Amino acid sequence: QVQLVESGGGLVQAGGSLRLSCAASVSFFSINAMGWYRQAPGKQRELVASYASGGILHYADSVKGRFTISRDNSKNTVFLQMNSLQPEDTAVYYCNAVLRGSPRDYWGQGTQVTVSA
């Protein structure tokens, strides 16, 4: 019912920056919250940052001060600005959306972020 298209991943050196984008196929009027998760090899998928419709923000402790989540309502797109990237940030990053009145989450296809030392 909703398609999430991610972009912006890639290979960067430690200390570099990337900006991830996630465009939703439905209006933000239909979405309660969007967020970014990541999963590194051998680790569980973890919430990185989220942005709820009421302005509620959440950041994982490991990324506070380095990552920023934002959104463009007119384009139905959420962004993740990642600065001061470190090798431990290497993971597949997934966009997530929770729709109003829906009991399920929707996920993007994932985009690889690799940070070299």
VEXVEXPA-639520 format. One record per atom (N, C-alpha, C, CB): residue number from 1; residue in one letter; atom name; x negated, y, z negated. Coordinates in pm, whole numbers, plus 50000, padded with zeros to 5 digits. Glycine has a CB too. Layout:
<sites>
site pos->NUM, code->a, site->CA, x->X, y->Y, z->Z
...
</sites>
This chain:
<sites>
site pos->1, code->q, site->N, x->49918, y->49880, z->50000
site pos->1, code->q, site->CA, x->50000, y->50000, z->50000
site pos->1, code->q, site->C, x->49914, y->50126, z->50000
site pos->1, code->q, site->CB, x->50093, y->50000, z->49879
site pos->2, code->v, site->N, x->49789, y->50114, z->49961
site pos->2, code->v, site->CA, x->49697, y->50226, z->49967
site pos->2, code->v, site->C, x->49560, y->50174, z->50011
site pos->2, code->v, site->CB, x->49687, y->50298, z->49829
site pos->3, code->q, site->N, x->49499, y->50248, z->50100
site pos->3, code->q, site->CA, x->49367, y->50215, z->50149
site pos->3, code->q, site->C, x->49267, y->50316, z->50095
site pos->3, code->q, site->CB, x->49364, y->50210, z->50303
site pos->4, code->l, site->N, x->49156, y->50268, z->50044
site pos->4, code->l, site->CA, x->49050, y->50352, z->49992
site pos->4, code->l, site->C, x->48926, y->50332, z->50078
site pos->4, code->l, site->CB, x->49021, y->50320, z->49844
site pos->5, code->v, site->N, x->48877, y->50439, z->50137
site pos->5, code->v, site->CA, x->48763, y->50435, z->50227
site pos->5, code->v, site->C, x->48647, y->50508, z->50163
site pos->5, code->v, site->CB, x->48798, y->50495, z->50364
site pos->6, code->e, site->N, x->48541, y->50434, z->50134
site pos->6, code->e, site->CA, x->48425, y->50489, z->50066
site pos->6, code->e, site->C, x->48314, y->50519, z->50165
site pos->6, code->e, site->CB, x->48375, y->50392, z->49959
site pos->7, code->s, site->N, x->48232, y->50616, z->50131
site pos->7, code->s, site->CA, x->48116, y->50650, z->50211
site pos->7, code->s, site->C, x->48014, y->50722, z->50123
site pos->7, code->s, site->CB, x->48156, y->50738, z->50332
site pos->8, code->g, site->N, x->47892, y->50733, z->50172
site pos->8, code->g, site->CA, x->47790, y->50810, z->50104
site pos->8, code->g, site->C, x->47680, y->50730, z->50039
site pos->8, code->g, site->CB, x->47853, y->50892, z->50003
site pos->9, code->g, site->N, x->47692, y->50599, z->50034
site pos->9, code->g, site->CA, x->47588, y->50518, z->49975
site pos->9, code->g, site->C, x->47464, y->50515, z->50062
site pos->9, code->g, site->CB, x->47638, y->50378, z->49951
site pos->10, code->g, site->N, x->47356, y->50465, z->50004
site pos->10, code->g, site->CA, x->47233, y->50457, z->50079
site pos->10, code->g, site->C, x->47114, y->50428, z->49991
site pos->10, code->g, site->CB, x->47210, y->50584, z->50153
site pos->11, code->l, site->N, x->46996, y->50447, z->50046
site pos->11, code->l, site->CA, x->46870, y->50423, z->49977
site pos->11, code->l, site->C, x->46803, y->50556, z->49948
site pos->11, code->l, site->CB, x->46777, y->50332, z->50061
site pos->12, code->v, site->N, x->46769, y->50578, z->49822
site pos->12, code->v, site->CA, x->46701, y->50700, z->49780
site pos->12, code->v, site->C, x->46589, y->50666, z->49684
site pos->12, code->v, site->CB, x->46800, y->50799, z->49716
site pos->13, code->q, site->N, x->46495, y->50758, z->49671
site pos->13, code->q, site->CA, x->46389, y->50743, z->49573
site pos->13, code->q, site->C, x->46435, y->50794, z->49437
site pos->13, code->q, site->CB, x->46264, y->50818, z->49618
site pos->14, code->a, site->N, x->46371, y->50744, z->49332
site pos->14, code->a, site->CA, x->46403, y->50790, z->49198
site pos->14, code->a, site->C, x->46392, y->50942, z->49189
site pos->14, code->a, site->CB, x->46310, y->50724, z->49095
site pos->15, code->g, site->N, x->46491, y->51002, z->49123
site pos->15, code->g, site->CA, x->46498, y->51146, z->49112
site pos->15, code->g, site->C, x->46583, y->51211, z->49219
site pos->15, code->g, site->CB, x->46363, y->51202, z->49116
site pos->16, code->g, site->N, x->46622, y->51136, z->49318
site pos->16, code->g, site->CA, x->46702, y->51189, z->49427
site pos->16, code->g, site->C, x->46849, y->51195, z->49394
site pos->16, code->g, site->CB, x->46681, y->51108, z->49549
site pos->17, code->s, site->N, x->46928, y->51237, z->49493
site pos->17, code->s, site->CA, x->47071, y->51256, z->49475
site pos->17, code->s, site->C, x->47149, y->51194, z->49589
site pos->17, code->s, site->CB, x->47105, y->51403, z->49462
site pos->18, code->l, site->N, x->47271, y->51154, z->49558
site pos->18, code->l, site->CA, x->47367, y->51108, z->49657
site pos->18, code->l, site->C, x->47504, y->51157, z->49616
site pos->18, code->l, site->CB, x->47364, y->50954, z->49671
site pos->19, code->r, site->N, x->47592, y->51173, z->49714
site pos->19, code->r, site->CA, x->47731, y->51204, z->49686
site pos->19, code->r, site->C, x->47819, y->51101, z->49754
site pos->19, code->r, site->CB, x->47767, y->51347, z->49733
site pos->20, code->l, site->N, x->47895, y->51029, z->49673
site pos->20, code->l, site->CA, x->47988, y->50930, z->49724
site pos->20, code->l, site->C, x->48125, y->50994, z->49744
site pos->20, code->l, site->CB, x->47997, y->50811, z->49629
site pos->21, code->s, site->N, x->48194, y->50949, z->49848
site pos->21, code->s, site->CA, x->48328, y->50997, z->49877
site pos->21, code->s, site->C, x->48423, y->50879, z->49886
site pos->21, code->s, site->CB, x->48330, y->51078, z->50007
site pos->22, code->c, site->N, x->48546, y->50901, z->49843
site pos->22, code->c, site->CA, x->48651, y->50800, z->49853
site pos->22, code->c, site->C, x->48778, y->50869, z->49898
site pos->22, code->c, site->CB, x->48672, y->50725, z->49717
site pos->23, code->a, site->N, x->48820, y->50839, z->50019
site pos->23, code->a, site->CA, x->48941, y->50898, z->50075
site pos->23, code->a, site->C, x->49057, y->50800, z->50063
site pos->23, code->a, site->CB, x->48919, y->50938, z->50221
site pos->24, code->a, site->N, x->49166, y->50846, z->50005
site pos->24, code->a, site->CA, x->49284, y->50763, z->49987
site pos->24, code->a, site->C, x->49383, y->50785, z->50102
site pos->24, code->a, site->CB, x->49352, y->50794, z->49853
site pos->25, code->s, site->N, x->49453, y->50680, z->50138
site pos->25, code->s, site->CA, x->49549, y->50687, z->50248
site pos->25, code->s, site->C, x->49684, y->50744, z->50205
site pos->25, code->s, site->CB, x->49569, y->50552, z->50307
site pos->26, code->v, site->N, x->49701, y->50771, z->50078
site pos->26, code->v, site->CA, x->49824, y->50829, z->50026
site pos->26, code->v, site->C, x->49792, y->50958, z->49953
site pos->26, code->v, site->CB, x->49897, y->50730, z->49932
site pos->27, code->s, site->N, x->49894, y->51038, z->49933
site pos->27, code->s, site->CA, x->49878, y->51165, z->49864
site pos->27, code->s, site->C, x->49843, y->51144, z->49718
site pos->27, code->s, site->CB, x->50004, y->51249, z->49877
site pos->28, code->f, site->N, x->49770, y->51238, z->49662
site pos->28, code->f, site->CA, x->49740, y->51234, z->49519
site pos->28, code->f, site->C, x->49866, y->51246, z->49435
site pos->28, code->f, site->CB, x->49642, y->51345, z->49482
site pos->29, code->f, site->N, x->49976, y->51290, z->49496
site pos->29, code->f, site->CA, x->50103, y->51292, z->49424
site pos->29, code->f, site->C, x->50145, y->51151, z->49382
site pos->29, code->f, site->CB, x->50211, y->51356, z->49510
site pos->30, code->s, site->N, x->50098, y->51050, z->49454
site pos->30, code->s, site->CA, x->50133, y->50912, z->49426
site pos->30, code->s, site->C, x->50032, y->50841, z->49338
site pos->30, code->s, site->CB, x->50149, y->50838, z->49554
site pos->31, code->i, site->N, x->49926, y->50910, z->49299
site pos->31, code->i, site->CA, x->49816, y->50848, z->49227
site pos->31, code->i, site->C, x->49805, y->50906, z->49086
site pos->31, code->i, site->CB, x->49684, y->50868, z->49303
site pos->32, code->n, site->N, x->49803, y->50818, z->48988
site pos->32, code->n, site->CA, x->49784, y->50861, z->48850
site pos->32, code->n, site->C, x->49639, y->50892, z->48817
site pos->32, code->n, site->CB, x->49836, y->50756, z->48756
site pos->33, code->a, site->N, x->49549, y->50809, z->48871
site pos->33, code->a, site->CA, x->49408, y->50825, z->48838
site pos->33, code->a, site->C, x->49322, y->50762, z->48946
site pos->33, code->a, site->CB, x->49377, y->50765, z->48702
site pos->34, code->m, site->N, x->49204, y->50815, z->48962
site pos->34, code->m, site->CA, x->49103, y->50755, z->49048
site pos->34, code->m, site->C, x->48972, y->50751, z->48973
site pos->34, code->m, site->CB, x->49089, y->50833, z->49182
site pos->35, code->g, site->N, x->48890, y->50656, z->49008
site pos->35, code->g, site->CA, x->48763, y->50643, z->48940
site pos->35, code->g, site->C, x->48660, y->50568, z->49021
site pos->35, code->g, site->CB, x->48782, y->50575, z->48809
site pos->36, code->w, site->N, x->48540, y->50566, z->48967
site pos->36, code->w, site->CA, x->48429, y->50495, z->49027
site pos->36, code->w, site->C, x->48377, y->50390, z->48930
site pos->36, code->w, site->CB, x->48316, y->50592, z->49066
site pos->37, code->y, site->N, x->48360, y->50270, z->48981
site pos->37, code->y, site->CA, x->48298, y->50160, z->48909
site pos->37, code->y, site->C, x->48172, y->50119, z->48981
site pos->37, code->y, site->CB, x->48396, y->50041, z->48895
site pos->38, code->r, site->N, x->48087, y->50045, z->48911
site pos->38, code->r, site->CA, x->47969, y->49990, z->48976
site pos->38, code->r, site->C, x->47939, y->49853, z->48919
site pos->38, code->r, site->CB, x->47848, y->50083, z->48960
site pos->39, code->q, site->N, x->47875, y->49773, z->49001
site pos->39, code->q, site->CA, x->47834, y->49640, z->48959
site pos->39, code->q, site->C, x->47694, y->49613, z->49010
site pos->39, code->q, site->CB, x->47933, y->49533, z->49010
site pos->40, code->a, site->N, x->47603, y->49596, z->48917
site pos->40, code->a, site->CA, x->47465, y->49564, z->48949
site pos->40, code->a, site->C, x->47445, y->49414, z->48945
site pos->40, code->a, site->CB, x->47368, y->49635, z->48851
site pos->41, code->p, site->N, x->47342, y->49363, z->49013
site pos->41, code->p, site->CA, x->47317, y->49218, z->49010
site pos->41, code->p, site->C, x->47301, y->49166, z->48868
site pos->41, code->p, site->CB, x->47191, y->49186, z->49091
site pos->42, code->g, site->N, x->47374, y->49060, z->48836
site pos->42, code->g, site->CA, x->47365, y->48999, z->48705
site pos->42, code->g, site->C, x->47439, y->49071, z->48595
site pos->42, code->g, site->CB, x->47226, y->48987, z->48668
site pos->43, code->k, site->N, x->47515, y->49174, z->48629
site pos->43, code->k, site->CA, x->47588, y->49251, z->48529
site pos->43, code->k, site->C, x->47736, y->49257, z->48564
site pos->43, code->k, site->CB, x->47531, y->49393, z->48517
site pos->44, code->q, site->N, x->47818, y->49285, z->48463
site pos->44, code->q, site->CA, x->47961, y->49301, z->48484
site pos->44, code->q, site->C, x->47990, y->49436, z->48548
site pos->44, code->q, site->CB, x->48037, y->49287, z->48352
site pos->45, code->r, site->N, x->48103, y->49442, z->48618
site pos->45, code->r, site->CA, x->48146, y->49569, z->48673
site pos->45, code->r, site->C, x->48181, y->49665, z->48560
site pos->45, code->r, site->CB, x->48266, y->49549, z->48769
site pos->46, code->e, site->N, x->48134, y->49787, z->48570
site pos->46, code->e, site->CA, x->48156, y->49885, z->48465
site pos->46, code->e, site->C, x->48213, y->50014, z->48522
site pos->46, code->e, site->CB, x->48026, y->49913, z->48392
site pos->47, code->l, site->N, x->48291, y->50081, z->48439
site pos->47, code->l, site->CA, x->48345, y->50211, z->48476
site pos->47, code->l, site->C, x->48236, y->50316, z->48466
site pos->47, code->l, site->CB, x->48465, y->50248, z->48386
site pos->48, code->v, site->N, x->48218, y->50392, z->48572
site pos->48, code->v, site->CA, x->48119, y->50498, z->48575
site pos->48, code->v, site->C, x->48183, y->50632, z->48540
site pos->48, code->v, site->CB, x->48052, y->50505, z->48713
site pos->49, code->a, site->N, x->48292, y->50665, z->48607
site pos->49, code->a, site->CA, x->48360, y->50792, z->48586
site pos->49, code->a, site->C, x->48503, y->50781, z->48635
site pos->49, code->a, site->CB, x->48287, y->50907, z->48657
site pos->50, code->s, site->N, x->48594, y->50853, z->48572
site pos->50, code->s, site->CA, x->48732, y->50854, z->48615
site pos->50, code->s, site->C, x->48792, y->50993, z->48600
site pos->50, code->s, site->CB, x->48814, y->50753, z->48534
site pos->51, code->y, site->N, x->48894, y->51020, z->48679
site pos->51, code->y, site->CA, x->48960, y->51149, z->48684
site pos->51, code->y, site->C, x->49110, y->51123, z->48693
site pos->51, code->y, site->CB, x->48909, y->51237, z->48805
site pos->52, code->a, site->N, x->49181, y->51149, z->48585
site pos->52, code->a, site->CA, x->49324, y->51126, z->48580
site pos->52, code->a, site->C, x->49400, y->51251, z->48619
site pos->52, code->a, site->CB, x->49365, y->51080, z->48441
site pos->53, code->s, site->N, x->49526, y->51233, z->48657
site pos->53, code->s, site->CA, x->49608, y->51343, z->48706
site pos->53, code->s, site->C, x->49627, y->51453, z->48604
site pos->53, code->s, site->CB, x->49742, y->51292, z->48749
site pos->54, code->g, site->N, x->49624, y->51419, z->48476
site pos->54, code->g, site->CA, x->49637, y->51518, z->48371
site pos->54, code->g, site->C, x->49509, y->51590, z->48336
site pos->54, code->g, site->CB, x->49691, y->51455, z->48251
site pos->55, code->g, site->N, x->49405, y->51569, z->48414
site pos->55, code->g, site->CA, x->49278, y->51634, z->48390
site pos->55, code->g, site->C, x->49190, y->51562, z->48290
site pos->55, code->g, site->CB, x->49301, y->51771, z->48344
site pos->56, code->i, site->N, x->49222, y->51438, z->48259
site pos->56, code->i, site->CA, x->49143, y->51361, z->48165
site pos->56, code->i, site->C, x->49023, y->51301, z->48237
site pos->56, code->i, site->CB, x->49229, y->51250, z->48100
site pos->57, code->l, site->N, x->48905, y->51329, z->48184
site pos->57, code->l, site->CA, x->48781, y->51280, z->48244
site pos->57, code->l, site->C, x->48713, y->51180, z->48152
site pos->57, code->l, site->CB, x->48687, y->51397, z->48274
site pos->58, code->h, site->N, x->48642, y->51088, z->48213
site pos->58, code->h, site->CA, x->48562, y->50994, z->48138
site pos->58, code->h, site->C, x->48433, y->50965, z->48213
site pos->58, code->h, site->CB, x->48640, y->50864, z->48112
site pos->59, code->y, site->N, x->48323, y->50960, z->48140
site pos->59, code->y, site->CA, x->48195, y->50922, z->48196
site pos->59, code->y, site->C, x->48131, y->50817, z->48108
site pos->59, code->y, site->CB, x->48103, y->51045, z->48209
site pos->60, code->a, site->N, x->48069, y->50720, z->48172
site pos->60, code->a, site->CA, x->47989, y->50625, z->48097
site pos->60, code->a, site->C, x->47871, y->50698, z->48033
site pos->60, code->a, site->CB, x->47940, y->50511, z->48188
site pos->61, code->d, site->N, x->47832, y->50653, z->47915
site pos->61, code->d, site->CA, x->47722, y->50718, z->47844
site pos->61, code->d, site->C, x->47595, y->50723, z->47929
site pos->61, code->d, site->CB, x->47695, y->50646, z->47713
site pos->62, code->s, site->N, x->47574, y->50621, z->48009
site pos->62, code->s, site->CA, x->47452, y->50610, z->48085
site pos->62, code->s, site->C, x->47440, y->50714, z->48197
site pos->62, code->s, site->CB, x->47441, y->50474, z->48144
site pos->63, code->v, site->N, x->47552, y->50777, z->48234
site pos->63, code->v, site->CA, x->47549, y->50872, z->48346
site pos->63, code->v, site->C, x->47585, y->51013, z->48304
site pos->63, code->v, site->CB, x->47643, y->50826, z->48454
site pos->64, code->k, site->N, x->47621, y->51036, z->48180
site pos->64, code->k, site->CA, x->47657, y->51170, z->48134
site pos->64, code->k, site->C, x->47542, y->51266, z->48156
site pos->64, code->k, site->CB, x->47698, y->51167, z->47986
site pos->65, code->g, site->N, x->47574, y->51381, z->48210
site pos->65, code->g, site->CA, x->47473, y->51481, z->48239
site pos->65, code->g, site->C, x->47407, y->51465, z->48374
site pos->65, code->g, site->CB, x->47371, y->51479, z->48135
site pos->66, code->r, site->N, x->47428, y->51352, z->48439
site pos->66, code->r, site->CA, x->47369, y->51327, z->48570
site pos->66, code->r, site->C, x->47472, y->51313, z->48681
site pos->66, code->r, site->CB, x->47284, y->51204, z->48564
site pos->67, code->f, site->N, x->47586, y->51252, z->48650
site pos->67, code->f, site->CA, x->47691, y->51228, z->48749
site pos->67, code->f, site->C, x->47808, y->51320, z->48722
site pos->67, code->f, site->CB, x->47736, y->51081, z->48746
site pos->68, code->t, site->N, x->47878, y->51359, z->48829
site pos->68, code->t, site->CA, x->47996, y->51443, z->48818
site pos->68, code->t, site->C, x->48104, y->51391, z->48911
site pos->68, code->t, site->CB, x->47962, y->51590, z->48850
site pos->69, code->i, site->N, x->48223, y->51369, z->48857
site pos->69, code->i, site->CA, x->48336, y->51329, z->48939
site pos->69, code->i, site->C, x->48421, y->51452, z->48969
site pos->69, code->i, site->CB, x->48420, y->51218, z->48869
site pos->70, code->s, site->N, x->48469, y->51461, z->49091
site pos->70, code->s, site->CA, x->48554, y->51572, z->49132
site pos->70, code->s, site->C, x->48650, y->51522, z->49239
site pos->70, code->s, site->CB, x->48470, y->51692, z->49182
site pos->71, code->r, site->N, x->48744, y->51608, z->49277
site pos->71, code->r, site->CA, x->48839, y->51567, z->49380
site pos->71, code->r, site->C, x->48884, y->51686, z->49461
site pos->71, code->r, site->CB, x->48959, y->51498, z->49317
site pos->72, code->d, site->N, x->48926, y->51656, z->49583
site pos->72, code->d, site->CA, x->48983, y->51754, z->49674
site pos->72, code->d, site->C, x->49126, y->51708, z->49699
site pos->72, code->d, site->CB, x->48900, y->51766, z->49809
site pos->73, code->n, site->N, x->49221, y->51775, z->49637
site pos->73, code->n, site->CA, x->49360, y->51733, z->49646
site pos->73, code->n, site->C, x->49415, y->51741, z->49789
site pos->73, code->n, site->CB, x->49446, y->51818, z->49554
site pos->74, code->s, site->N, x->49373, y->51842, z->49863
site pos->74, code->s, site->CA, x->49423, y->51860, z->49998
site pos->74, code->s, site->C, x->49379, y->51748, z->50091
site pos->74, code->s, site->CB, x->49379, y->51992, z->50054
site pos->75, code->k, site->N, x->49265, y->51687, z->50062
site pos->75, code->k, site->CA, x->49212, y->51580, z->50145
site pos->75, code->k, site->C, x->49231, y->51442, z->50083
site pos->75, code->k, site->CB, x->49066, y->51604, z->50172
site pos->76, code->n, site->N, x->49294, y->51437, z->49967
site pos->76, code->n, site->CA, x->49315, y->51311, z->49896
site pos->76, code->n, site->C, x->49185, y->51233, z->49880
site pos->76, code->n, site->CB, x->49419, y->51226, z->49969
site pos->77, code->t, site->N, x->49082, y->51304, z->49838
site pos->77, code->t, site->CA, x->48949, y->51248, z->49830
site pos->77, code->t, site->C, x->48887, y->51274, z->49693
site pos->77, code->t, site->CB, x->48859, y->51305, z->49940
site pos->78, code->v, site->N, x->48824, y->51173, z->49638
site pos->78, code->v, site->CA, x->48750, y->51186, z->49514
site pos->78, code->v, site->C, x->48602, y->51169, z->49544
site pos->78, code->v, site->CB, x->48799, y->51084, z->49408
site pos->79, code->f, site->N, x->48518, y->51243, z->49472
site pos->79, code->f, site->CA, x->48375, y->51241, z->49495
site pos->79, code->f, site->C, x->48302, y->51199, z->49368
site pos->79, code->f, site->CB, x->48326, y->51378, z->49542
site pos->80, code->l, site->N, x->48185, y->51146, z->49386
site pos->80, code->l, site->CA, x->48093, y->51120, z->49276
site pos->80, code->l, site->C, x->47958, y->51177, z->49314
site pos->80, code->l, site->CB, x->48085, y->50968, z->49243
site pos->81, code->q, site->N, x->47922, y->51288, z->49253
site pos->81, code->q, site->CA, x->47791, y->51348, z->49274
site pos->81, code->q, site->C, x->47693, y->51284, z->49178
site pos->81, code->q, site->CB, x->47795, y->51502, z->49256
site pos->82, code->m, site->N, x->47589, y->51223, z->49230
site pos->82, code->m, site->CA, x->47492, y->51150, z->49150
site pos->82, code->m, site->C, x->47357, y->51218, z->49164
site pos->82, code->m, site->CB, x->47485, y->51002, z->49193
site pos->83, code->n, site->N, x->47309, y->51274, z->49054
site pos->83, code->n, site->CA, x->47179, y->51340, z->49051
site pos->83, code->n, site->C, x->47083, y->51265, z->48960
site pos->83, code->n, site->CB, x->47194, y->51485, z->49004
site pos->84, code->s, site->N, x->46956, y->51294, z->48977
site pos->84, code->s, site->CA, x->46851, y->51231, z->48896
site pos->84, code->s, site->C, x->46865, y->51079, z->48894
site pos->84, code->s, site->CB, x->46855, y->51284, z->48753
site pos->85, code->l, site->N, x->46885, y->51023, z->49011
site pos->85, code->l, site->CA, x->46907, y->50880, z->49021
site pos->85, code->l, site->C, x->46783, y->50802, z->48977
site pos->85, code->l, site->CB, x->46945, y->50842, z->49163
site pos->86, code->q, site->N, x->46808, y->50692, z->48911
site pos->86, code->q, site->CA, x->46703, y->50604, z->48862
site pos->86, code->q, site->C, x->46727, y->50463, z->48913
site pos->86, code->q, site->CB, x->46698, y->50606, z->48708
site pos->87, code->p, site->N, x->46623, y->50380, z->48913
site pos->87, code->p, site->CA, x->46641, y->50242, z->48963
site pos->87, code->p, site->C, x->46754, y->50166, z->48895
site pos->87, code->p, site->CB, x->46513, y->50166, z->48945
site pos->88, code->e, site->N, x->46779, y->50193, z->48767
site pos->88, code->e, site->CA, x->46886, y->50124, z->48697
site pos->88, code->e, site->C, x->47025, y->50163, z->48746
site pos->88, code->e, site->CB, x->46876, y->50150, z->48550
site pos->89, code->d, site->N, x->47034, y->50267, z->48829
site pos->89, code->d, site->CA, x->47161, y->50305, z->48890
site pos->89, code->d, site->C, x->47192, y->50220, z->49013
site pos->89, code->d, site->CB, x->47160, y->50452, z->48927
site pos->90, code->t, site->N, x->47098, y->50140, z->49057
site pos->90, code->t, site->CA, x->47119, y->50055, z->49173
site pos->90, code->t, site->C, x->47236, y->49960, z->49149
site pos->90, code->t, site->CB, x->46990, y->49976, z->49206
site pos->91, code->a, site->N, x->47333, y->49963, z->49238
site pos->91, code->a, site->CA, x->47453, y->49881, z->49224
site pos->91, code->a, site->C, x->47541, y->49901, z->49345
site pos->91, code->a, site->CB, x->47529, y->49917, z->49094
site pos->92, code->v, site->N, x->47643, y->49817, z->49355
site pos->92, code->v, site->CA, x->47751, y->49842, z->49449
site pos->92, code->v, site->C, x->47854, y->49926, z->49376
site pos->92, code->v, site->CB, x->47813, y->49708, z->49502
site pos->93, code->y, site->N, x->47890, y->50038, z->49435
site pos->93, code->y, site->CA, x->47985, y->50131, z->49375
site pos->93, code->y, site->C, x->48121, y->50115, z->49441
site pos->93, code->y, site->CB, x->47935, y->50276, z->49386
site pos->94, code->y, site->N, x->48225, y->50105, z->49359
site pos->94, code->y, site->CA, x->48360, y->50082, z->49406
site pos->94, code->y, site->C, x->48452, y->50196, z->49364
site pos->94, code->y, site->CB, x->48413, y->49949, z->49352
site pos->95, code->c, site->N, x->48535, y->50239, z->49456
site pos->95, code->c, site->CA, x->48641, y->50334, z->49427
site pos->95, code->c, site->C, x->48765, y->50259, z->49379
site pos->95, code->c, site->CB, x->48672, y->50420, z->49551
site pos->96, code->n, site->N, x->48834, y->50318, z->49284
site pos->96, code->n, site->CA, x->48953, y->50257, z->49226
site pos->96, code->n, site->C, x->49064, y->50360, z->49216
site pos->96, code->n, site->CB, x->48922, y->50196, z->49087
site pos->97, code->a, site->N, x->49188, y->50316, z->49237
site pos->97, code->a, site->CA, x->49303, y->50404, z->49225
site pos->97, code->a, site->C, x->49416, y->50333, z->49153
site pos->97, code->a, site->CB, x->49349, y->50452, z->49362
site pos->98, code->v, site->N, x->49486, y->50406, z->49068
site pos->98, code->v, site->CA, x->49604, y->50357, z->48999
site pos->98, code->v, site->C, x->49721, y->50442, z->49046
site pos->98, code->v, site->CB, x->49588, y->50364, z->48843
site pos->99, code->l, site->N, x->49819, y->50377, z->49107
site pos->99, code->l, site->CA, x->49934, y->50449, z->49160
site pos->99, code->l, site->C, x->50043, y->50464, z->49055
site pos->99, code->l, site->CB, x->49988, y->50377, z->49282
site pos->100, code->r, site->N, x->50122, y->50569, z->49069
site pos->100, code->r, site->CA, x->50235, y->50590, z->48981
site pos->100, code->r, site->C, x->50336, y->50477, z->48998
site pos->100, code->r, site->CB, x->50300, y->50725, z->49008
site pos->101, code->g, site->N, x->50376, y->50418, z->48888
site pos->101, code->g, site->CA, x->50476, y->50314, z->48891
site pos->101, code->g, site->C, x->50428, y->50179, z->48941
site pos->101, code->g, site->CB, x->50587, y->50357, z->48974
site pos->102, code->s, site->N, x->50300, y->50164, z->48963
site pos->102, code->s, site->CA, x->50245, y->50039, z->49013
site pos->102, code->s, site->C, x->50176, y->49963, z->48901
site pos->102, code->s, site->CB, x->50147, y->50065, z->49129
site pos->103, code->p, site->N, x->50197, y->49832, z->48895
site pos->103, code->p, site->CA, x->50132, y->49752, z->48791
site pos->103, code->p, site->C, x->49992, y->49707, z->48828
site pos->103, code->p, site->CB, x->50215, y->49633, z->48760
site pos->104, code->r, site->N, x->49945, y->49739, z->48947
site pos->104, code->r, site->CA, x->49817, y->49691, z->48994
site pos->104, code->r, site->C, x->49726, y->49807, z->49034
site pos->104, code->r, site->CB, x->49836, y->49596, z->49111
site pos->105, code->d, site->N, x->49597, y->49778, z->49035
site pos->105, code->d, site->CA, x->49497, y->49871, z->49083
site pos->105, code->d, site->C, x->49466, y->49844, z->49230
site pos->105, code->d, site->CB, x->49369, y->49863, z->48998
site pos->106, code->y, site->N, x->49410, y->49944, z->49296
site pos->106, code->y, site->CA, x->49362, y->49929, z->49432
site pos->106, code->y, site->C, x->49214, y->49961, z->49435
site pos->106, code->y, site->CB, x->49440, y->50018, z->49530
site pos->107, code->w, site->N, x->49142, y->49889, z->49519
site pos->107, code->w, site->CA, x->48997, y->49900, z->49525
site pos->107, code->w, site->C, x->48948, y->49926, z->49666
site pos->107, code->w, site->CB, x->48934, y->49774, z->49472
site pos->108, code->g, site->N, x->48841, y->50002, z->49675
site pos->108, code->g, site->CA, x->48771, y->50018, z->49801
site pos->108, code->g, site->C, x->48682, y->49899, z->49828
site pos->108, code->g, site->CB, x->48691, y->50146, z->49801
site pos->109, code->q, site->N, x->48615, y->49904, z->49941
site pos->109, code->q, site->CA, x->48532, y->49791, z->49984
site pos->109, code->q, site->C, x->48396, y->49787, z->49914
site pos->109, code->q, site->CB, x->48512, y->49796, z->50134
site pos->110, code->g, site->N, x->48357, y->49896, z->49853
site pos->110, code->g, site->CA, x->48229, y->49906, z->49788
site pos->110, code->g, site->C, x->48123, y->49964, z->49880
site pos->110, code->g, site->CB, x->48185, y->49771, z->49739
site pos->111, code->t, site->N, x->48033, y->50042, z->49823
site pos->111, code->t, site->CA, x->47922, y->50098, z->49897
site pos->111, code->t, site->C, x->47794, y->50080, z->49816
site pos->111, code->t, site->CB, x->47946, y->50248, z->49930
site pos->112, code->q, site->N, x->47689, y->50036, z->49883
site pos->112, code->q, site->CA, x->47564, y->50003, z->49816
site pos->112, code->q, site->C, x->47482, y->50129, z->49789
site pos->112, code->q, site->CB, x->47482, y->49905, z->49899
site pos->113, code->v, site->N, x->47438, y->50143, z->49666
site pos->113, code->v, site->CA, x->47344, y->50247, z->49627
site pos->113, code->v, site->C, x->47218, y->50180, z->49577
site pos->113, code->v, site->CB, x->47405, y->50342, z->49518
site pos->114, code->t, site->N, x->47106, y->50210, z->49640
site pos->114, code->t, site->CA, x->46978, y->50152, z->49601
site pos->114, code->t, site->C, x->46880, y->50264, z->49571
site pos->114, code->t, site->CB, x->46924, y->50060, z->49712
site pos->115, code->v, site->N, x->46821, y->50260, z->49453
site pos->115, code->v, site->CA, x->46726, y->50361, z->49410
site pos->115, code->v, site->C, x->46591, y->50294, z->49390
site pos->115, code->v, site->CB, x->46773, y->50431, z->49279
site pos->116, code->s, site->N, x->46492, y->50338, z->49464
site pos->116, code->s, site->CA, x->46359, y->50282, z->49455
site pos->116, code->s, site->C, x->46275, y->50359, z->49354
site pos->116, code->s, site->CB, x->46292, y->50281, z->49591
site pos->117, code->a, site->N, x->46183, y->50288, z->49290
site pos->117, code->a, site->CA, x->46097, y->50350, z->49190
site pos->117, code->a, site->C, x->45991, y->50437, z->49255
site pos->117, code->a, site->CB, x->46032, y->50243, z->49104
</sites>
